[in-house]
């Protein structure tokens, strides 16, 4: 299979994210991953009540991304100007001079988190911290009663879980050992063996399909869809609990030609269930906190459009859910 040069670069970066010098004496207790959020009581990331563990690092650059803080593997400190009271505590405790009365010099920041600790209003937030398997499990276990009563569990999301393959696999194995239902949310953009290993370690795979045209996919996500579609076909052959999810991005992928191509692809894989996820702009404020511009010009599709798309998928004898 031939890939665009840009895609080769993205794959190289993805592999690099998870490159670790292996030591045969290391055990799972020593494995650490970079997490930027643990969201409890989620109802839309798999069955039942769930806790979602968001991992940092993603090889895609989707223009509509609602979690921009998840893209880079490195940590971030976000800033909400409207919460800042200008008391200067962050400047006083900064050991590197990154925080000054004139502003923030990110190139000097070591992300020690001292400024976040002393901020009285929460204007500064730390995004991305190293966590052990034990630390993540401890947080997830807090809601075990809710999982057991609702048929829920834990979902690994991101970012991209495949970008931290070693950590993801060990974490999923630990949850399985503890009899918790596990799911992952993934773009599927990784070498097949990496996809297979993570998928086999969990119960349910929620697999995103964004666009069937490779050029359009590259335009809006930064990578071609060739590897993603190839992995999707392979995964459908070995994973019984597999659901395809389609983000409905107005002006990007909601045209009838693309929707029919998506429905036809899903049908041919043998997967029976599709979740449609209408686009929203709820993540727009995060770009401001990160000091970035939200350049996406997509729009939320109207209810009539979403209903028509749902009927199109159903015409292929597929089970369709809006949301999920």
C-alpha positions in Angstrom: 0.0 0.0 0.0 1.4 3.4 -0.9 0.8 6.3 1.5 1.2 10.1 1.1 4.5 11.4 2.4 2.6 13.4 5.1 0.9 10.2 6.2 4.3 8.4 6.5 5.5 11.2 8.7 2.4 11.0 10.9 2.9 7.2 11.3 6.5 7.8 12.2 5.4 10.3 14.9 2.8 7.9 16.2 5.3 5.1 16.6 7.6 7.5 18.3 5.0 8.4 20.9 5.1 4.9 22.2 8.8 4.1 21.8 10.1 2.8 25.2 13.3 1.1 26.0 12.1 -2.2 27.2 13.5 -3.8 30.4 12.6 -7.4 31.1 12.5 -6.6 34.8 9.9 -4.0 34.5 6.3 -4.7 35.6 3.0 -3.1 34.9 3.2 -1.1 38.1 6.0 0.9 36.6 4.3 1.7 33.3 3.1 5.3 33.2 1.0 7.2 30.7 0.1 10.8 30.1 -3.5 11.6 31.0 -5.2 15.0 30.6 -8.6 14.2 32.1 -10.6 11.5 33.9 -14.3 12.2 33.4 -16.7 10.4 35.7 -20.4 9.6 35.1 -20.3 9.7 31.3 -23.3 8.4 29.4 -22.2 8.6 25.8 -19.0 6.6 25.5 -20.2 3.0 25.6 -23.0 1.2 27.5 -24.2 2.3 30.9 -22.5 4.8 33.2 -18.9 5.1 32.5 -15.7 6.7 33.5 -13.7 8.0 30.5 -9.9 8.2 30.7 -8.5 10.8 28.2 -5.0 10.2 27.0 -2.8 12.8 25.4 -1.3 12.5 22.0 -2.9 12.2 18.6 -1.5 11.8 15.0 -4.6 13.4 13.4 -5.3 17.1 13.2 -9.0 17.2 12.8 -10.0 20.8 12.2 -13.2 20.4 14.3 -11.4 18.7 17.3 -13.3 19.4 20.5 -10.3 18.3 22.6 -7.4 20.4 21.2 -5.5 20.0 24.5 -5.2 16.3 23.6 -3.3 16.6 20.4 0.2 17.1 21.5 1.8 14.6 23.9 3.4 17.3 25.9 1.5 18.9 28.8 -0.2 22.3 28.6 -1.2 25.0 31.1 -4.4 26.7 30.0 -5.4 30.2 30.9 -8.9 31.6 31.4 -8.5 35.4 31.3 -12.0 36.0 32.7 -11.2 34.1 35.9 -7.8 35.9 36.5 -7.8 38.4 39.4 -4.2 39.5 38.8 -3.0 38.8 42.3 0.5 37.8 41.0 0.9 34.6 43.0 1.7 32.6 39.9 4.6 35.0 39.1 5.9 34.8 42.6 6.2 31.0 42.7 7.4 30.4 39.1 11.0 29.0 39.3 12.0 29.7 35.7 10.6 33.2 35.0 8.0 31.8 32.6 5.3 33.7 34.5 5.9 37.4 34.5 3.8 40.5 35.1 4.0 41.1 31.3 2.8 37.7 30.3 3.6 34.0 29.9 6.9 32.9 28.2 6.0 29.3 27.3 9.5 28.5 26.0 10.8 28.9 29.6 8.0 26.7 31.2 9.0 23.4 32.7 5.3 22.6 33.5 6.1 22.0 37.2 2.5 23.1 38.0 3.4 25.4 40.9 1.5 28.3 39.3 -1.6 26.1 38.9 -1.4 25.1 42.6 -1.5 28.6 43.9 -4.1 30.1 41.5 -7.1 30.9 43.7 -9.7 31.1 41.0 -8.8 28.2 38.7 -7.7 30.6 35.9 -4.8 28.3 35.3 -5.4 24.6 34.6 -2.8 21.8 34.1 -3.5 19.6 31.1 -1.5 16.4 30.9 0.2 14.6 33.8 2.0 11.3 34.1 0.0 8.7 35.9 0.7 5.1 36.8 -1.7 2.2 36.1 -2.5 2.1 39.9 -3.3 5.8 40.0 -5.8 5.6 37.1 -7.4 2.4 38.4 -7.8 4.0 41.8 -9.8 6.9 40.2 -11.9 4.6 38.1 -12.8 2.2 40.9 -14.5 5.0 42.8 -17.7 4.5 40.7 -17.7 0.7 40.6 -21.3 0.6 42.1 -22.6 2.7 39.2 -20.9 0.5 36.6 -22.4 -2.7 38.2 -25.9 -1.2 38.5 -26.0 0.2 34.9 -23.9 -2.2 32.9 -21.2 0.4 32.5 -17.5 0.5 32.8 -14.4 2.4 31.7 -13.6 3.9 28.3 -10.1 5.0 27.1 -10.3 8.0 24.8 -8.1 10.8 23.8 -6.3 12.0 21.9 -5.6 8.6 20.5 -5.3 5.5 22.7 -3.1 3.8 20.0 -0.5 6.6 20.5 0.1 5.2 24.0 -0.3 1.6 23.1 1.8 0.0 25.9 0.1 2.0 28.6 -3.4 1.4 27.1 -2.9 -2.4 26.8 -1.7 -2.8 30.4 -4.4 -0.5 31.7 -7.1 -2.4 29.8 -5.7 -5.8 31.1 -5.9 -4.5 34.6 -9.5 -3.4 34.3 -10.4 -6.8 32.7 -8.7 -8.5 35.7 -11.0 -6.5 37.9 -14.1 -7.6 35.9 -14.8 -4.1 34.5 -16.3 -3.7 31.1 -13.8 -1.8 28.9 -14.1 0.2 25.7 -11.8 2.3 23.5 -12.5 5.2 21.2 -10.1 5.3 18.3 -9.4 6.7 14.8 -7.7 3.4 13.8 -4.7 5.3 12.5 -1.8 3.1 13.5 0.1 0.0 12.2 -2.3 -3.0 12.2 -0.5 -5.0 14.9 -0.8 -2.0 17.2 -4.5 -1.8 16.5 -5.0 -5.5 17.0 -3.2 -5.6 20.3 -5.2 -2.8 21.9 -8.5 -4.1 20.4 -7.9 -7.6 21.8 -7.3 -6.1 25.3 -10.7 -4.5 25.5 -14.4 -5.5 25.2 -15.8 -2.9 22.9 -14.2 -0.8 20.1 -15.8 2.5 19.1 -14.2 3.2 15.7 -14.5 6.6 14.0 -15.1 6.9 10.3 -14.9 10.5 9.2 -14.8 10.6 5.4 -14.6 8.1 2.5 -12.7 10.4 0.1 -9.0 10.1 0.8 -8.2 13.7 -0.4 -11.0 15.2 1.7 -10.0 13.1 4.7 -6.4 14.4 4.3 -7.7 18.0 4.0 -9.7 17.9 7.2 -7.7 15.5 9.4 -4.1 15.8 8.1 -3.9 12.1 7.1 -5.4 9.9 4.3 -8.1 7.4 5.2 -6.5 4.4 3.5 -4.9 2.9 6.6 -7.9 3.7 8.7 -10.3 1.8 6.3 -7.9 -1.1 5.9 -7.6 -1.5 9.6 -11.4 -1.2 10.0 -11.9 -4.1 7.6 -9.4 -6.3 9.4 -10.8 -5.4 12.8 -14.3 -6.3 11.7 -13.1 -9.9 11.0 -11.8 -10.4 14.5 -13.8 -8.2 16.8 -17.4 -9.0 17.6 -18.0 -5.9 19.7 -17.3 -3.2 17.2 -19.3 -0.1 16.5 -18.6 2.5 13.8 -19.1 6.1 14.8 -19.5 8.9 12.2 -19.1 12.5 13.4 -21.6 14.5 11.3 -19.7 17.7 10.4 -21.8 20.1 8.4 -20.0 21.4 5.3 -17.5 18.5 5.6 -19.0 15.0 5.4 -22.8 15.2 5.5 -23.4 15.2 1.7 -25.4 12.3 0.4 -22.6 10.9 -1.7 -20.3 10.5 1.2 -23.0 9.2 3.5 -24.0 6.5 1.1 -20.3 5.6 0.6 -19.9 5.3 4.4 -23.0 3.2 4.8 -21.9 0.9 1.9 -18.5 0.5 3.5 -20.0 -0.4 6.9 -22.4 -2.9 5.4 -19.5 -4.6 3.5 -17.5 -5.0 6.7 -20.3 -7.0 8.4 -20.6 -4.5 11.3 -24.2 -4.0 12.2 -24.3 -0.9 14.4 -23.4 2.8 13.6 -23.5 5.8 15.9 -24.0 9.2 14.4 -22.4 12.1 16.3 -23.7 15.6 15.3 -21.0 18.2 15.4 -21.1 20.9 18.1 -18.9 23.9 18.9 -18.6 23.2 22.7 -14.8 22.8 22.5 -14.3 26.2 20.9 -13.5 28.0 24.2 -10.6 25.5 24.8 -8.8 27.1 21.9 -8.9 30.5 23.5 -7.5 29.0 26.7 -4.7 27.5 24.8 -4.0 30.8 23.0 -5.0 29.3 19.6 -7.5 30.4 16.9 -10.5 28.1 16.3 -10.4 28.1 12.4 -13.1 25.5 11.8 -15.9 26.8 9.7 -18.1 23.7 9.9 -21.6 23.9 11.3 -24.0 21.7 13.2 -26.3 19.9 10.8 -30.0 20.5 11.1 -32.2 17.9 12.7 -33.9 17.1 9.4 -30.4 16.4 7.9 -29.4 14.1 10.7 -32.7 12.3 10.4 -32.3 11.8 6.7 -28.7 10.5 7.2 -30.1 8.1 9.8 -32.7 6.8 7.3 -29.9 6.3 4.7 -27.9 4.1 7.1 -31.0 2.2 8.1 -31.8 1.5 4.4 -28.6 -0.6 4.5 -30.2 -2.7 7.3 -27.9 -1.2 9.9 -28.8 -0.4 13.5 -28.4 3.3 14.0 -28.2 5.5 17.1 -27.8 9.3 17.2 -25.3 10.1 19.9 -23.8 7.3 22.0 
